[in-house]
Amino acid sequence: MSRTRIERARAAAGIASLALQQIEDDLTADDVDQEELAAILRELIEDTDPPGGFIPAVAQLLTAAARRAEQIEPDRDGDASCPLHEASALLTDDAGQRLIWAARALHPQGESA
C-alpha cells in the first residue's frame, strides 16, 4: 500500500473540504441575493474548461475509481465498481440537474451571462 498516495488523497480532500466550507460561507452570507446565489450554484456545475464544474469533477473522480476497481476487485463481480459508477451517474444526472433547476428558478436570465 502506498502511504504517499493515501497521504496525498487525505491532504487533497482536506483542501477540498476547506474550499467547500468557503463556498458554504458565501452561500449563507446575509447579503447574498437570488442572482448571486444562482451564480454560485452555476459555478458548481459549470466552468470555462470542459467538462468543468465541481460536480462533474467529482463524478469524473468516482468514474476513475470505478475503472480502477474493475481491474483490481477480487472476483471482478462489480461489488466495488458498480456503486462507484452509480454514484458518478447520480451526481451528474441527478444532483447536477437539480442544481441547474434551482439556479434557473432563482435567476433564469443568468444562464446567458
C-alpha positions as a Markdown table, in Angstrom:
| # | Residue | x | y | z |
|---|---|---|---|---|
| 1 | Met | 0.0 | 0.0 | 0.0 |
| 2 | Ser | 1.4 | 3.4 | -1.0 |
| 3 | Arg | 1.3 | 5.6 | 2.1 |
| 4 | Thr | 2.2 | 8.6 | -0.1 |
| 5 | Arg | -0.9 | 8.2 | -2.2 |
| 6 | Ile | -3.1 | 7.9 | 0.8 |
| 7 | Glu | -1.5 | 11.0 | 2.4 |
| 8 | Arg | -1.9 | 13.0 | -0.8 |
| 9 | Ala | -5.5 | 12.0 | -1.1 |
| 10 | Arg | -6.1 | 13.0 | 2.6 |
| 11 | Ala | -4.4 | 16.3 | 2.0 |
| 12 | Ala | -6.3 | 17.0 | -1.2 |
| 13 | Ala | -9.6 | 16.0 | 0.5 |
| 14 | Gly | -8.7 | 18.5 | 3.3 |
| 15 | Ile | -8.1 | 21.3 | 0.8 |
| 16 | Ala | -11.4 | 20.5 | -1.0 |
| 17 | Ser | -13.2 | 20.5 | 2.4 |
| 18 | Leu | -11.8 | 23.9 | 3.1 |
| 19 | Ala | -12.8 | 25.2 | -0.3 |
| 20 | Leu | -16.3 | 23.8 | 0.2 |
| 21 | Gln | -16.6 | 25.5 | 3.6 |
| 22 | Gln | -15.7 | 28.8 | 2.0 |
| 23 | Ile | -18.4 | 28.3 | -0.6 |
| 24 | Glu | -20.9 | 27.4 | 2.1 |
| 25 | Asp | -19.9 | 30.5 | 4.0 |
| 26 | Asp | -20.6 | 32.5 | 0.8 |
| 27 | Leu | -23.9 | 30.8 | 0.3 |
| 28 | Thr | -25.1 | 31.6 | 3.8 |
| 29 | Ala | -23.9 | 35.2 | 3.9 |
| 30 | Asp | -26.6 | 37.7 | 4.9 |
| 31 | Asp | -26.1 | 39.8 | 1.8 |
| 32 | Val | -26.3 | 37.1 | -0.9 |
| 33 | Asp | -29.2 | 37.8 | -3.2 |
| 34 | Gln | -31.0 | 35.4 | -5.5 |
| 35 | Glu | -28.9 | 36.4 | -8.6 |
| 36 | Glu | -25.7 | 35.8 | -6.7 |
| 37 | Leu | -26.9 | 32.5 | -5.2 |
| 38 | Ala | -27.9 | 31.3 | -8.7 |
| 39 | Ala | -24.4 | 32.3 | -10.0 |
| 40 | Ile | -22.7 | 30.4 | -7.2 |
| 41 | Leu | -24.9 | 27.3 | -7.9 |
| 42 | Arg | -24.0 | 27.5 | -11.6 |
| 43 | Glu | -20.3 | 27.6 | -10.7 |
| 44 | Leu | -20.6 | 24.2 | -9.0 |
| 45 | Ile | -21.8 | 22.7 | -12.3 |
| 46 | Glu | -20.2 | 24.9 | -15.0 |
| 47 | Asp | -16.8 | 26.2 | -15.8 |
| 48 | Thr | -14.9 | 27.6 | -18.7 |
| 49 | Asp | -12.8 | 24.4 | -19.1 |
| 50 | Pro | -14.9 | 21.4 | -20.2 |
| 51 | Pro | -16.1 | 19.2 | -18.6 |
| 52 | Gly | -15.8 | 21.9 | -15.9 |
| 53 | Gly | -17.5 | 22.5 | -12.6 |
| 54 | Phe | -17.2 | 20.9 | -9.2 |
| 55 | Ile | -19.9 | 18.3 | -9.6 |
| 56 | Pro | -18.6 | 16.9 | -12.9 |
| 57 | Ala | -15.1 | 16.8 | -11.4 |
| 58 | Val | -16.2 | 14.7 | -8.5 |
| 59 | Ala | -18.2 | 12.5 | -10.9 |
| 60 | Gln | -15.0 | 12.1 | -13.0 |
| 61 | Leu | -13.0 | 11.2 | -9.9 |
| 62 | Leu | -15.6 | 8.5 | -9.0 |
| 63 | Thr | -15.5 | 7.1 | -12.5 |
| 64 | Ala | -11.7 | 6.8 | -12.4 |
| 65 | Ala | -12.0 | 5.0 | -9.0 |
| 66 | Ala | -14.7 | 2.7 | -10.6 |
| 67 | Arg | -12.5 | 1.8 | -13.5 |
| 68 | Arg | -9.6 | 1.0 | -11.2 |
| 69 | Ala | -11.8 | -1.1 | -9.0 |
| 70 | Glu | -12.9 | -3.0 | -12.1 |
| 71 | Gln | -9.3 | -4.0 | -12.6 |
| 72 | Ile | -8.5 | -5.0 | -9.1 |
| 73 | Glu | -11.6 | -6.1 | -7.3 |
| 74 | Pro | -11.3 | -9.8 | -6.2 |
| 75 | Asp | -13.9 | -11.6 | -8.2 |
| 76 | Arg | -14.5 | -8.9 | -10.8 |
| 77 | Asp | -18.1 | -9.1 | -9.8 |
| 78 | Gly | -18.7 | -5.3 | -9.6 |
| 79 | Asp | -19.3 | -5.2 | -5.9 |
| 80 | Ala | -17.0 | -2.2 | -5.7 |
| 81 | Ser | -17.1 | -0.7 | -9.2 |
| 82 | Cys | -20.8 | -0.7 | -9.8 |
| 83 | Pro | -21.7 | 1.5 | -6.8 |
| 84 | Leu | -18.9 | 3.9 | -7.8 |
| 85 | His | -20.3 | 4.2 | -11.4 |
| 86 | Glu | -23.8 | 4.7 | -10.0 |
| 87 | Ala | -22.6 | 7.4 | -7.6 |
| 88 | Ser | -20.9 | 9.2 | -10.5 |
| 89 | Ala | -24.1 | 9.0 | -12.6 |
| 90 | Leu | -26.2 | 10.2 | -9.7 |
| 91 | Leu | -24.0 | 13.3 | -9.3 |
| 92 | Thr | -24.1 | 14.2 | -13.0 |
| 93 | Asp | -27.7 | 13.1 | -13.8 |
| 94 | Asp | -29.5 | 13.9 | -10.6 |
| 95 | Ala | -27.5 | 16.4 | -8.5 |
| 96 | Gly | -26.2 | 18.4 | -11.4 |
| 97 | Gln | -29.6 | 18.7 | -13.0 |
| 98 | Arg | -31.2 | 19.7 | -9.7 |
| 99 | Leu | -28.6 | 22.5 | -9.3 |
| 100 | Ile | -29.4 | 23.7 | -12.8 |
| 101 | Trp | -33.2 | 23.8 | -11.9 |
| 102 | Ala | -32.5 | 25.7 | -8.7 |
| 103 | Ala | -30.3 | 28.2 | -10.4 |
| 104 | Arg | -32.9 | 28.8 | -13.1 |
| 105 | Ala | -35.7 | 29.2 | -10.5 |
| 106 | Leu | -33.6 | 31.8 | -8.7 |
| 107 | His | -32.3 | 33.7 | -11.8 |
| 108 | Pro | -33.3 | 32.4 | -15.2 |
| 109 | Gln | -31.6 | 35.2 | -17.1 |
| 110 | Gly | -28.2 | 34.3 | -15.5 |
| 111 | Glu | -27.7 | 31.4 | -18.0 |
| 112 | Ser | -26.6 | 33.7 | -20.8 |
| 113 | Ala | -24.4 | 35.9 | -18.6 |
